[in-house]
Amino acid sequence: MADKEKKVAPKVPRPNYQMWVILALVGVILAVSWVTKTGELVEITESRFEDMVRAKDIKRLVQLKSDNIWIIEITLKADALKNARYKQELERTNTLGISENGPHYKMKVGSIDRFSEKYDLLTKGMGADKIDVKVDDRQDYTNMFFNIGFLVLLVFGFWMLMRRMTGGGGPGGQIFNIGKSKAALFDAESKVKITFADVAGLEEAKEEVKEIVDFLKTPQKFTKLGGKIPKGALLVGPPGTGKTLLAKAVAGEAAVPFFSLSGSDFVEMFVGVGAARVRDLFKQAKEKAPCIVFIDEIDAIGRSRGRGQMPGSNDERENTLNSLLVEMDGFATDSGVIILAATNRPDVLDSALLRPGRFDRQISIDKPDIAGREQIFKVHLKPIKLSKNVDVKKLAAQTPGFAGAEIANVCNEAALIAARRDKPEVEMQDFHDAIDRVIGGLEKKTKIISADEKRIVAYHEAGHAVAGWFLEHADPLVKVSIVPRGVAALGYAQYLPKEQFLYQTEQLIDEMCMTFGGRAAEEIVFNKISTGALSDLERITKLAYSIVTVYGMNKEIGNMSFYDSKQSDYTFNKPYSEATAEKIDREVKKIIDAAFERTKNLLEQHRDHLEVIAKELLEKEILFQSDLERLIGKRPFATQTTYEKFTNATGVEPETTTLPPVNGSDAENKTEEPTQESNENSSK
């Protein structure tokens, strides 16, 4: 236990040696430049030189050649250096101080022979005071040093630029290895620790991929009956449902090499690099066969060819896709390589990529049901210190429509909330608050709302509560609040949706009426309406159009659906005439108007209940189901909730306590998930 509690030392970031090398090189060049500049000789004219010779101030003369130019270096005597004229002139140039050893001055001469003649005439008659000119064969390397240093800096900078452009380190990070695959290889030495035991709520999908793993481990079990190994499997599902996690579990379970990469790893700015990386990937895979190759987010390179392409253009992505198609099932077919891929956009993939022989199986991974959510909660609750009052079944019932990633987020948020409150264990209330946080956003405790606005919000939410309470097919209310949350939500009501996939017309109409409760309550009480019903009207309009144009539930339009699941993102043509469009608009308006009048009549019948709940909300701000039963009596419809059905089916006696807030999906996705919230008051 002591070992587990040891603090893990934080990883020290690796130093950027390349940046230090660049800085050191620049520093050396600047230092040499400064030193050579501070030691630079003062250049004088020929007449000035003659004055020095006549004054007998020169100690030594040196003749040298630099860049095909003859230079005479002049060193003065120690007594001459004390002369104020020389001293001030040399101090301005030599910041490090004046050296007696010199040289101190220099003079450029065009012809050394002409200089010698003039010097001989100038010193004629000096005798012993004449200074002989010494010849020096040394070269001036200053310019050469700067040229070489600049060249080295330029080459190093170009190398760094190409390294960044090609993705940094690794096999694809060098300029000459740009066409190499960037797939991460997991084998016996670097095995993934995730197994199928860590994947919950995906039993059917696990069975499919387990069969692939079994085939690789014991191929004779299948081949003796004439079966062939599938070429590939495509994992399809909404974001956060566990596609990548399932692939990691395959890597952890399989006793074969596992290559993992993303579809974007094939994309590069250079032409032909994507196709080259595909070929190199399959070359490595065939050398390691039998093996598995996992491509995450394959829609990055697998989009339908020709979509959105300009005429005559050359699409690099299509070249990459063509190379992938050939490698998967072309002349380069190899039965030892299995392809696993994941995407949440199967509708945009090319049909040639989806055909049998490339992806033989398409494994659908949907959002989990209540039993699947219970299993997922159990996985994510293992590392959390839980209180005894935490009911996993109740948590599963409270989160319909949640994917695995959202459930993991709820568990993490609950642990953080409990730690923030200095609790030794995570309690059920912490999970309630975490679900509220995930659904509605952060609670705005400091948001200032005027008394009039607060009263409008209270009646708005009370309208939702009363309408849902007296509508038979509405979801059971769990909580209604006028505490601001999120960006623009001034209040919200939460319900416990049923786990169902088919909805009848009466159920959809009741949901519309429940959603209209806020707007109808405002009109009844204040004879005015506000912008708080923005999200309500959006959901109602989408649902009404879905009733008419998608589900074929309108008598005037008939059993017709204009929904196309394979339509592209840019569809400009409607599948019906203008006359039909006008007819659709009329029918939608009839449905919406009828639902609004029905909601108003319902609230007028229960006006006293509306007033009671609104006043209680203004006082307490949050009401639960038990509060509504105390204020206006029990709901007149005896229907079991999903939690009650689930606990009865599993042999557990359901508790009589009120269930806390829950989540669901939008109204337009009626065939997938039930509804979540009836309203979000938004300020426009």
C-alpha positions as CSV (number, residue, x, y, z in Angstrom):
1,M,0.0,0.0,0.0
2,A,2.9,2.2,0.8
3,D,4.3,1.7,-2.7
4,K,1.0,2.9,-4.3
5,E,1.0,6.0,-2.2
6,K,4.5,7.0,-3.3
7,K,4.5,10.1,-5.3
8,V,5.6,9.7,-8.8
9,A,8.3,12.2,-9.7
10,P,7.1,14.5,-12.4
11,K,8.8,14.0,-15.8
12,V,11.4,16.6,-16.5
13,P,10.8,18.1,-19.9
14,R,13.6,17.2,-22.3
15,P,15.9,20.1,-23.1
16,N,15.8,21.5,-26.6
17,Y,19.4,20.9,-27.6
18,Q,18.8,22.2,-31.1
19,M,17.8,25.6,-29.8
20,W,20.8,25.7,-27.6
21,V,23.1,24.9,-30.5
22,I,21.6,27.7,-32.6
23,L,21.9,30.2,-29.7
24,A,25.6,29.2,-29.1
25,L,26.4,29.5,-32.8
26,V,24.9,32.9,-33.0
27,G,26.7,33.9,-29.8
28,V,30.1,32.9,-31.1
29,I,29.5,34.8,-34.3
30,L,28.5,37.9,-32.4
31,A,31.4,37.6,-30.0
32,V,34.0,37.2,-32.7
33,S,32.3,40.1,-34.6
34,W,32.5,42.3,-31.5
35,V,36.1,41.3,-30.7
36,T,37.3,41.9,-34.2
37,K,35.4,45.2,-34.3
38,T,36.9,46.4,-31.0
39,G,40.4,45.4,-32.2
40,E,40.0,47.0,-35.6
41,L,42.9,49.3,-36.7
42,V,42.5,53.0,-37.4
43,E,43.0,53.6,-41.1
44,I,45.0,56.7,-42.0
45,T,45.9,58.5,-45.2
46,E,49.3,58.7,-46.9
47,S,49.9,62.3,-45.7
48,R,49.2,61.3,-42.1
49,F,51.7,58.5,-42.5
50,E,54.3,60.9,-43.7
51,D,53.7,63.1,-40.6
52,M,54.3,60.1,-38.3
53,V,57.5,59.2,-40.1
54,R,58.9,62.7,-39.9
55,A,57.9,62.9,-36.2
56,K,59.8,59.6,-35.6
57,D,56.7,58.2,-33.7
58,I,56.8,54.8,-35.5
59,K,58.2,51.7,-33.8
60,R,57.4,49.0,-36.3
61,L,56.1,48.6,-39.9
62,V,54.6,45.4,-41.2
63,Q,53.6,44.7,-44.8
64,L,50.9,42.1,-45.6
65,K,48.4,41.3,-48.3
66,S,44.6,40.9,-47.6
67,D,42.0,40.3,-50.4
68,N,44.6,41.3,-53.1
69,I,45.1,44.6,-51.3
70,W,48.5,45.6,-49.7
71,I,48.2,46.9,-46.2
72,I,50.9,48.5,-44.0
73,E,50.4,48.0,-40.3
74,I,51.8,50.7,-38.1
75,T,52.9,50.3,-34.5
76,L,53.7,53.4,-32.5
77,K,56.4,53.9,-29.8
78,A,55.4,54.0,-26.2
79,D,56.2,57.7,-25.8
80,A,54.0,58.5,-28.9
81,L,51.0,56.6,-27.4
82,K,51.0,59.2,-24.6
83,N,50.3,61.9,-27.1
84,A,46.8,63.2,-26.5
85,R,46.0,63.1,-30.2
86,Y,46.9,59.4,-30.6
87,K,45.5,58.4,-27.3
88,Q,42.0,59.8,-27.9
89,E,41.9,58.4,-31.4
90,L,42.9,54.9,-30.4
91,E,40.6,54.8,-27.3
92,R,37.5,55.5,-29.4
93,T,38.3,52.3,-31.5
94,N,39.8,50.0,-28.9
95,T,37.3,49.6,-26.1
96,L,39.4,46.9,-24.5
97,G,42.3,49.2,-24.0
98,I,45.4,50.3,-26.0
99,S,48.1,47.6,-26.3
100,E,51.7,48.8,-26.5
101,N,52.6,45.8,-28.8
102,G,50.3,47.1,-31.5
103,P,49.6,47.4,-34.3
104,H,47.7,50.6,-33.9
105,Y,47.2,52.0,-37.4
106,K,46.9,50.7,-41.0
107,M,47.3,52.2,-44.4
108,K,46.2,50.8,-47.7
109,V,48.6,51.1,-50.7
110,G,47.9,50.4,-54.3
111,S,51.4,49.3,-55.3
112,I,54.0,48.1,-52.9
113,D,56.8,49.0,-55.2
114,R,55.6,52.6,-55.5
115,F,55.2,52.7,-51.6
116,S,58.8,51.5,-51.2
117,E,60.2,54.2,-53.5
118,K,58.3,56.9,-51.7
119,Y,59.3,55.5,-48.2
120,D,62.9,55.5,-49.2
121,L,62.8,59.1,-50.4
122,L,60.9,60.1,-47.2
123,T,63.5,58.4,-44.8
124,K,66.6,59.5,-46.8
125,G,69.1,61.0,-44.4
126,M,67.5,59.5,-41.2
127,G,70.2,57.0,-40.8
128,A,69.7,54.9,-37.7
129,D,66.2,56.3,-37.1
130,K,64.9,54.7,-40.3
131,I,62.4,51.9,-39.6
132,D,62.6,48.9,-41.9
133,V,59.4,47.5,-43.4
134,K,58.9,43.8,-42.5
135,V,57.0,41.4,-44.7
136,D,54.3,39.2,-43.2
137,D,52.8,36.2,-45.1
138,R,49.8,35.8,-42.8
139,Q,46.2,36.0,-44.2
140,D,43.1,37.8,-42.8
141,Y,40.6,35.1,-41.8
142,T,37.9,37.4,-40.4
143,N,35.8,37.5,-43.6
144,M,36.3,33.8,-44.2
145,F,35.1,33.0,-40.6
146,F,31.9,35.1,-41.1
147,N,31.2,33.5,-44.5
148,I,31.6,29.9,-43.1
149,G,29.6,30.7,-39.9
150,F,26.7,32.2,-41.9
151,L,26.7,29.1,-44.2
152,V,26.6,26.7,-41.2
153,L,23.8,28.7,-39.6
154,L,21.8,28.7,-42.9
155,V,22.2,25.0,-43.4
156,F,21.3,24.2,-39.8
157,G,18.2,26.5,-40.0
158,F,17.1,24.8,-43.2
159,W,17.5,21.4,-41.6
160,M,15.4,22.5,-38.6
161,L,12.7,23.8,-40.9
162,M,12.5,20.5,-42.9
163,R,12.4,18.6,-39.7
164,R,9.4,20.5,-38.5
165,M,7.6,20.2,-41.8
166,T,8.1,16.5,-41.9
167,G,6.6,15.9,-38.4
168,G,9.6,16.0,-36.0
169,G,11.4,12.9,-34.8
170,G,10.8,9.3,-35.6
171,P,11.1,7.4,-38.8
172,G,9.1,10.0,-40.8
173,G,10.9,13.0,-39.1
174,Q,14.0,13.2,-41.3
175,I,14.0,15.0,-44.6
176,F,15.1,11.9,-46.5
177,N,12.6,9.7,-44.7
178,I,9.5,11.8,-45.5
179,G,7.8,9.0,-47.3
180,K,8.1,6.6,-44.4
181,S,5.1,5.5,-42.4
182,K,4.5,7.2,-39.0
183,A,2.6,4.2,-37.6
184,A,3.3,3.2,-34.0
185,L,4.2,-0.4,-33.6
186,F,3.1,-2.4,-30.6
187,D,4.6,-5.9,-30.3
188,A,5.9,-8.2,-27.5
189,E,8.3,-5.5,-26.3
190,S,5.8,-2.6,-26.2
191,K,2.5,-4.3,-25.5
192,V,-0.7,-2.3,-24.8
193,K,-2.0,-3.0,-21.3
194,I,-5.7,-2.4,-22.1
195,T,-7.7,-5.7,-22.6
196,F,-11.3,-6.6,-23.3
197,A,-11.9,-6.6,-19.5
198,D,-11.5,-2.8,-19.6
199,V,-14.1,-2.4,-22.4
200,A,-17.7,-2.4,-21.0
201,G,-21.1,-2.0,-22.7
202,L,-19.9,-3.3,-26.2
203,E,-20.5,-7.0,-25.9
204,E,-21.6,-7.5,-29.5
205,A,-18.7,-5.5,-30.9
206,K,-16.2,-7.4,-28.7
207,E,-17.5,-10.7,-30.0
208,E,-16.7,-9.5,-33.6
209,V,-13.2,-8.4,-32.9
210,K,-12.5,-11.3,-30.6
211,E,-13.1,-13.6,-33.6
212,I,-10.4,-11.7,-35.5
213,V,-7.9,-12.1,-32.6
214,D,-8.8,-15.8,-32.3
215,F,-8.2,-16.3,-36.1
216,L,-4.7,-14.8,-35.8
217,K,-3.9,-16.9,-32.7
218,T,-5.4,-20.2,-34.0
219,P,-6.0,-19.9,-37.8
220,Q,-6.3,-23.7,-38.3
221,K,-9.6,-23.6,-36.3
222,F,-11.2,-21.7,-39.1
223,T,-9.2,-22.7,-42.2
224,K,-9.9,-26.4,-41.7
225,L,-13.5,-25.7,-42.7
226,G,-12.5,-23.6,-45.7
227,G,-13.0,-20.2,-44.0
228,K,-10.8,-17.2,-44.8
229,I,-9.7,-14.5,-42.5
230,P,-11.6,-11.2,-42.9
231,K,-9.6,-8.5,-44.7
232,G,-10.8,-5.7,-42.5
233,A,-13.3,-4.5,-40.0
234,L,-14.7,-0.9,-39.8
235,L,-15.8,0.4,-36.4
236,V,-18.7,2.9,-36.9
237,G,-20.4,4.9,-34.2
238,P,-20.9,8.3,-32.6
239,P,-18.0,10.1,-30.9
240,G,-17.1,8.8,-27.4
241,T,-18.6,5.4,-27.8
242,G,-15.3,3.5,-27.4
243,K,-14.1,2.7,-31.0
244,T,-10.5,3.6,-30.3
245,L,-10.7,1.9,-26.9
246,L,-11.9,-1.3,-28.5
247,A,-9.0,-1.2,-31.0
248,K,-6.5,-0.7,-28.1
249,A,-8.1,-3.8,-26.4
250,V,-7.4,-5.7,-29.6
251,A,-3.8,-4.6,-29.5
252,G,-3.6,-5.7,-25.8
253,E,-5.2,-9.1,-26.5
254,A,-3.6,-10.0,-29.8
255,A,-0.3,-11.9,-29.7
256,V,0.7,-10.3,-33.1
257,P,2.3,-7.0,-34.0
258,F,-0.2,-4.1,-34.0
259,F,0.4,-0.9,-36.1
260,S,-1.6,2.1,-35.0
261,L,-1.9,5.5,-36.7
262,S,-4.4,8.2,-37.6
263,G,-5.8,9.0,-41.0
264,S,-4.3,12.4,-40.8
265,D,-0.8,10.9,-40.6
266,F,-1.0,10.3,-44.3
267,V,-1.7,13.9,-45.1
268,E,1.3,16.0,-46.0
269,M,2.1,19.2,-47.9
270,F,4.3,17.4,-50.3
271,V,2.8,15.7,-53.4
272,G,2.9,11.9,-53.3
273,V,3.9,11.6,-49.7
274,G,0.5,10.1,-48.6
275,A,0.6,7.3,-51.2
276,A,4.3,6.6,-50.3
277,R,3.4,6.3,-46.6
278,V,0.6,3.9,-47.4
279,R,3.0,1.7,-49.4
280,D,5.6,1.8,-46.7
281,L,3.0,1.0,-44.0
282,F,1.9,-2.2,-45.8
283,K,5.5,-3.1,-46.6
284,Q,6.3,-3.0,-42.9
285,A,3.0,-4.9,-42.1
286,K,3.8,-7.7,-44.6
287,E,7.2,-8.1,-43.0
288,K,5.6,-8.5,-39.6
289,A,2.7,-10.6,-40.9
290,P,0.4,-11.9,-39.4
291,C,-0.4,-8.5,-37.9
292,I,-3.1,-5.9,-37.4
293,V,-3.1,-2.3,-38.8
294,F,-5.5,0.2,-37.1
295,I,-6.3,3.4,-38.8
296,D,-8.2,5.9,-36.6
297,E,-10.5,8.5,-38.2
298,I,-10.1,7.0,-41.6
299,D,-12.5,9.5,-43.1
300,A,-9.5,11.9,-43.3
301,I,-8.3,10.0,-46.4
302,G,-11.3,7.8,-47.2
303,R,-13.8,10.4,-48.4
304,S,-15.7,9.8,-51.6
305,R,-13.5,10.5,-54.7
306,G,-14.6,13.5,-56.8
307,R,-16.6,15.2,-54.1
308,G,-15.8,18.9,-53.9
309,Q,-13.0,18.6,-56.4
310,M,-12.4,21.3,-59.0
311,P,-12.3,20.2,-62.6
312,G,-8.8,19.4,-63.8
313,S,-7.3,19.5,-60.3
314,N,-5.1,16.9,-58.8
315,D,-6.3,15.8,-55.4
316,E,-3.5,14.4,-53.2
317,R,-6.0,12.8,-50.9
318,E,-7.5,10.8,-53.7
319,N,-4.0,9.5,-54.7
320,T,-3.6,8.4,-51.1
321,L,-7.0,6.7,-51.1
322,N,-6.2,4.9,-54.4
323,S,-3.0,3.6,-53.0
324,L,-4.8,2.4,-49.9
325,L,-7.4,0.6,-52.0
326,V,-4.8,-1.2,-54.1
327,E,-2.9,-2.3,-51.0
328,M,-6.0,-3.6,-49.2
329,D,-7.3,-5.7,-52.1
330,G,-5.5,-5.2,-55.3
331,F,-2.7,-7.0,-57.0
332,A,-0.6,-6.6,-53.9
333,T,-3.0,-8.7,-51.8
334,D,-1.5,-10.3,-48.7
335,S,-3.8,-12.4,-46.4
336,G,-1.6,-11.9,-43.4
337,V,-2.5,-8.2,-42.8
338,I,-5.9,-7.3,-41.2
339,I,-7.1,-3.7,-41.3
340,L,-9.1,-2.2,-38.4
341,A,-10.5,1.3,-38.9
342,A,-12.7,3.7,-37.0
343,T,-14.9,6.6,-38.0
344,N,-18.0,8.5,-36.9
345,R,-18.7,9.6,-40.5
346,P,-19.4,6.4,-42.5
347,D,-21.7,8.3,-44.9
348,V,-18.8,10.2,-46.4
349,L,-16.6,7.2,-47.1
350,D,-15.9,6.0,-50.7
351,S,-18.0,3.0,-51.7
352,A,-15.0,1.2,-53.0
353,L,-13.5,1.3,-49.5
354,L,-16.6,-0.2,-47.9
355,R,-17.1,-3.2,-50.3
356,P,-16.4,-6.8,-49.1
357,G,-12.8,-7.7,-49.7
358,R,-11.6,-4.6,-48.1
359,F,-13.8,-4.0,-45.1
360,D,-15.7,-7.3,-44.8
361,R,-17.4,-6.3,-41.6
362,Q,-18.9,-3.0,-40.4
363,I,-19.2,-3.2,-36.6
364,S,-21.8,-0.7,-35.3
365,I,-21.0,0.8,-31.9
366,D,-24.0,2.7,-30.6
367,K,-24.6,4.6,-27.4
368,P,-25.1,2.1,-24.6
369,D,-28.4,1.2,-23.0
370,I,-29.1,1.2,-19.3
371,A,-27.4,-2.2,-18.8
372,G,-24.4,-1.1,-20.8
373,R,-24.1,2.2,-18.9
374,E,-24.1,0.2,-15.6
375,Q,-21.1,-1.8,-16.8
376,I,-19.3,1.3,-18.0
377,F,-19.9,3.0,-14.6
378,K,-18.4,0.0,-12.9
379,V,-15.2,0.3,-14.9
380,H,-14.8,4.0,-14.3
381,L,-15.7,3.8,-10.6
382,K,-12.9,1.3,-9.8
383,P,-10.2,3.9,-9.0
384,I,-12.6,6.2,-7.1
385,K,-13.2,6.0,-3.3
386,L,-17.0,5.6,-3.2
387,S,-19.5,6.1,-0.4
388,K,-21.9,3.3,0.5
389,N,-24.9,5.3,-0.7
390,V,-23.7,5.3,-4.3
391,D,-26.1,3.2,-6.4
392,V,-24.6,2.3,-9.8
393,K,-28.0,1.2,-11.2
394,K,-29.5,4.5,-10.3
395,L,-26.6,6.4,-12.0
396,A,-27.1,4.3,-15.1
397,A,-30.8,5.2,-15.1
398,Q,-30.0,8.9,-14.6
399,T,-27.8,9.2,-17.7
400,P,-29.8,8.0,-20.8
401,G,-28.1,9.1,-24.1
402,F,-24.6,9.3,-22.4
403,A,-21.7,7.7,-24.3
404,G,-18.8,6.1,-22.6
405,A,-16.6,9.2,-22.7
406,E,-19.4,11.3,-21.1
407,I,-19.8,8.7,-18.3
408,A,-16.1,8.9,-17.7
409,N,-16.4,12.7,-17.5
410,V,-19.2,12.4,-15.0
411,C,-17.2,10.1,-12.7
412,N,-14.2,12.4,-12.9
413,E,-16.3,15.5,-12.2
414,A,-17.8,13.8,-9.2
415,A,-14.4,13.0,-7.8
416,L,-13.2,16.6,-8.3
417,I,-16.4,18.0,-6.7
418,A,-15.9,15.7,-3.7
419,A,-12.3,16.7,-3.4
420,R,-13.2,20.4,-3.6
421,R,-15.6,19.9,-0.7
422,D,-12.9,18.1,1.4
423,K,-14.9,14.9,1.5
424,P,-13.1,11.5,2.3
425,E,-15.4,9.7,-0.1
426,V,-17.4,10.5,-3.2
427,E,-21.1,10.5,-2.4
428,M,-24.3,10.2,-4.5
429,Q,-24.9,14.0,-4.2
430,D,-21.5,14.6,-5.9
431,F,-22.6,12.5,-8.8
432,H,-25.9,14.5,-9.0
433,D,-23.9,17.7,-9.1
434,A,-21.6,16.2,-11.7
435,I,-24.5,15.2,-14.0
436,D,-25.9,18.7,-13.6
437,R,-22.6,20.2,-14.6
438,V,-22.3,18.0,-17.7
439,I,-25.9,18.6,-18.8
440,G,-26.4,22.3,-18.0
441,G,-22.9,23.7,-17.5
442,L,-21.4,25.5,-14.6
443,E,-23.7,27.0,-12.1
444,K,-23.6,30.9,-12.3
445,K,-23.9,31.8,-8.6
446,T,-22.8,35.4,-9.2
447,K,-25.0,36.1,-12.2
448,I,-27.2,39.1,-11.3
449,I,-30.8,38.8,-12.5
450,S,-33.4,41.4,-11.9
451,A,-36.6,40.6,-10.0
452,D,-38.8,40.9,-13.1
453,E,-36.6,38.5,-15.1
454,K,-36.5,36.0,-12.2
455,R,-40.3,36.1,-12.0
456,I,-40.6,35.5,-15.8
457,V,-38.2,32.5,-15.5
458,A,-40.0,31.1,-12.5
459,Y,-43.4,31.1,-14.3
460,H,-41.7,29.8,-17.5
461,E,-40.3,26.8,-15.7
462,A,-43.5,26.3,-13.7
463,G,-45.3,26.1,-17.0
464,H,-43.1,23.3,-18.2
465,A,-43.5,21.5,-14.9
466,V,-47.3,21.7,-14.8
467,A,-47.7,20.8,-18.5
468,G,-45.5,17.7,-18.2
469,W,-47.2,16.7,-14.9
470,F,-50.7,16.5,-16.5
471,L,-49.7,15.0,-19.9
472,E,-49.9,11.3,-20.0
473,H,-47.1,10.6,-22.5
474,A,-44.7,13.2,-21.0
475,D,-41.6,12.0,-19.3
476,P,-41.6,12.0,-15.5
477,L,-40.3,15.2,-14.0
478,V,-37.2,15.0,-11.8
479,K,-36.1,18.5,-11.1
480,V,-37.0,22.1,-12.1
481,S,-34.6,25.0,-11.4
482,I,-34.3,28.7,-12.0
483,V,-30.6,28.8,-11.1
484,P,-28.6,30.1,-14.1
485,R,-26.3,27.6,-15.7
486,G,-24.0,27.5,-18.7
487,V,-23.7,30.4,-21.2
488,A,-27.3,31.6,-21.5
489,A,-29.5,29.1,-19.6
490,L,-31.5,31.0,-17.0
491,G,-33.5,28.0,-15.9
492,Y,-34.2,24.4,-16.9
493,A,-36.4,21.4,-16.2
494,Q,-35.1,17.8,-16.2
495,Y,-37.0,14.6,-16.8
496,L,-36.4,10.9,-16.6
497,P,-36.9,9.7,-20.2
498,K,-37.9,6.2,-21.1
499,E,-35.5,3.8,-22.8
500,Q,-37.5,3.4,-26.0
501,F,-36.7,3.6,-29.7
502,L,-40.2,3.9,-31.3
503,Y,-42.5,6.8,-30.7
504,Q,-46.2,7.2,-31.6
505,T,-47.8,10.4,-32.8
506,E,-49.5,11.0,-29.4
507,Q,-46.2,10.8,-27.6
508,L,-44.6,13.4,-29.9
509,I,-47.5,15.7,-29.6
510,D,-47.4,15.5,-25.8
511,E,-43.7,16.3,-25.9
512,M,-44.4,19.4,-28.1
513,C,-47.1,20.5,-25.6
514,M,-44.7,20.0,-22.7
515,T,-42.1,22.1,-24.5
516,F,-44.7,24.8,-25.1
517,G,-45.4,25.1,-21.4
518,G,-43.0,27.9,-20.8
519,R,-44.2,30.2,-23.6
520,A,-47.9,29.4,-22.8
521,A,-47.4,30.3,-19.1
522,E,-45.8,33.6,-20.0
523,E,-48.7,34.6,-22.2
524,I,-51.3,33.5,-19.7
525,V,-49.7,35.3,-16.7
526,F,-48.1,38.4,-18.2
527,N,-50.0,38.7,-21.5
528,K,-46.6,39.1,-23.0
529,I,-43.9,36.7,-24.4
530,S,-40.1,36.9,-24.0
531,T,-37.0,35.5,-25.8
532,G,-36.6,32.8,-23.2
533,A,-38.4,30.2,-25.3
534,L,-35.7,30.3,-28.0
535,S,-34.5,26.7,-27.5
536,D,-38.1,25.5,-27.0
537,L,-39.3,26.9,-30.3
538,E,-36.2,25.5,-32.1
539,R,-37.0,22.0,-30.8
540,I,-40.7,22.3,-31.5
541,T,-40.2,23.4,-35.1
542,K,-37.7,20.6,-35.8
543,L,-40.0,18.1,-34.3
544,A,-43.1,19.3,-36.2
545,Y,-41.2,19.2,-39.5
546,S,-39.9,15.7,-38.7
547,I,-43.5,14.6,-38.1
548,V,-44.6,15.8,-41.5
549,T,-41.5,15.3,-43.7
550,V,-39.5,12.5,-42.1
551,Y,-41.9,10.1,-40.2
552,G,-44.9,10.4,-42.5
553,M,-47.3,11.0,-39.6
554,N,-49.4,13.7,-41.3
555,K,-52.6,12.7,-43.1
556,E,-52.4,15.5,-45.7
557,I,-48.9,14.7,-46.8
558,G,-49.4,11.0,-46.4
559,N,-46.9,8.2,-45.8
560,M,-44.0,10.0,-47.4
561,S,-40.5,10.7,-46.1
562,F,-38.2,13.2,-47.7
563,Y,-35.3,12.4,-45.5
564,D,-32.2,11.1,-47.3
565,S,-29.6,9.5,-45.0
566,K,-26.9,9.6,-47.7
567,Q,-27.4,13.1,-48.8
568,S,-24.2,15.2,-49.1
569,D,-23.4,18.3,-47.1
570,Y,-24.3,20.6,-49.9
571,T,-27.8,19.8,-51.2
572,F,-29.5,22.6,-53.0
573,N,-32.4,20.8,-54.6
574,K,-35.5,19.8,-52.5
575,P,-37.0,16.4,-53.3
576,Y,-40.5,18.0,-53.6
577,S,-42.2,20.7,-55.6
578,E,-42.9,24.3,-54.4
579,A,-46.6,23.4,-54.1
580,T,-45.7,20.5,-51.7
581,A,-43.4,22.8,-49.8
582,E,-46.2,25.3,-49.2
583,K,-48.4,22.4,-48.1
584,I,-45.8,21.2,-45.7
585,D,-45.5,24.6,-44.2
586,R,-49.2,24.8,-43.7
587,E,-49.4,21.4,-42.0
588,V,-46.5,22.2,-39.7
589,K,-48.1,25.5,-38.7
590,K,-51.4,23.6,-38.0
591,I,-49.6,21.1,-35.7
592,I,-47.7,23.8,-33.8
593,D,-50.8,26.1,-33.4
594,A,-52.9,23.1,-32.2
595,A,-50.2,22.1,-29.7
596,F,-49.9,25.7,-28.4
597,E,-53.7,26.1,-27.9
598,R,-53.9,22.7,-26.2
599,T,-51.1,23.7,-23.8
600,K,-52.7,27.1,-23.0
601,N,-56.0,25.4,-22.2
602,L,-54.2,22.9,-20.0
603,L,-52.4,25.6,-18.0
604,E,-55.6,27.7,-17.6
605,Q,-57.3,24.6,-16.1
606,H,-54.4,24.3,-13.7
607,R,-53.8,28.0,-13.1
608,D,-53.7,27.5,-9.3
609,H,-51.1,24.8,-9.6
610,L,-49.0,27.1,-11.9
611,E,-49.1,29.9,-9.3
612,V,-48.2,27.6,-6.4
613,I,-45.2,26.1,-8.2
614,A,-44.0,29.5,-9.5
615,K,-44.1,31.1,-6.0
616,E,-42.3,28.1,-4.5
617,L,-39.6,28.3,-7.2
618,L,-39.1,32.0,-6.4
619,E,-38.5,31.1,-2.8
620,K,-36.4,27.9,-3.1
621,E,-35.1,28.2,-6.7
622,I,-34.9,24.3,-7.0
623,L,-37.8,21.9,-6.8
624,F,-37.7,18.1,-7.0
625,Q,-40.4,15.6,-7.8
626,S,-41.3,15.1,-4.1
627,D,-41.9,18.8,-3.8
628,L,-44.4,18.8,-6.7
629,E,-46.2,15.8,-5.2
630,R,-46.4,17.8,-1.9
631,L,-47.7,21.0,-3.7
632,I,-50.1,19.7,-6.3
633,G,-50.5,16.0,-5.5
634,K,-49.3,12.8,-7.2
635,R,-49.1,12.5,-11.0
636,P,-52.4,11.1,-12.3
637,F,-50.7,8.5,-14.5
638,A,-49.2,5.3,-13.1
639,T,-46.2,4.5,-15.3
640,Q,-43.0,2.9,-14.4
641,T,-39.8,4.7,-15.0
642,T,-36.8,3.2,-16.7
643,Y,-35.0,2.8,-13.4
644,E,-38.0,0.9,-11.9
645,K,-38.3,-1.4,-14.9
646,F,-34.5,-2.1,-14.8
647,T,-34.4,-2.8,-11.1
648,N,-37.5,-5.1,-11.4
649,A,-36.0,-6.9,-14.3
650,T,-32.7,-7.5,-12.4
651,G,-34.5,-8.6,-9.2
652,V,-33.7,-5.5,-7.2
653,E,-36.4,-3.7,-5.2
654,P,-36.6,-0.1,-6.4
655,E,-36.2,2.6,-3.9
656,T,-39.0,5.1,-3.2
657,T,-36.7,8.1,-3.1
658,T,-36.9,10.6,-5.8
659,L,-34.4,10.1,-8.7
660,P,-32.1,13.0,-9.3
661,P,-31.5,14.8,-12.6
662,V,-31.0,12.9,-15.9
663,N,-29.9,13.5,-19.4
664,G,-31.1,12.6,-22.9
665,S,-30.9,13.8,-26.4
666,D,-32.6,16.4,-28.6
667,A,-36.2,16.0,-29.7
668,E,-35.3,15.6,-33.4
669,N,-33.4,12.3,-32.6
670,K,-36.5,10.5,-31.5
671,T,-35.6,7.2,-33.1
672,E,-32.3,7.1,-31.2
673,E,-32.7,8.5,-27.7
674,P,-35.4,10.0,-25.6
675,T,-35.6,13.6,-24.6
676,Q,-33.6,15.3,-21.9
677,E,-34.6,18.8,-20.9
678,S,-37.8,20.6,-21.7
679,N,-36.3,24.1,-21.7
680,E,-33.3,26.4,-21.6
681,N,-34.2,30.0,-21.0
682,S,-31.8,31.9,-23.2
683,S,-31.2,35.6,-23.5
684,K,-30.9,36.7,-27.1
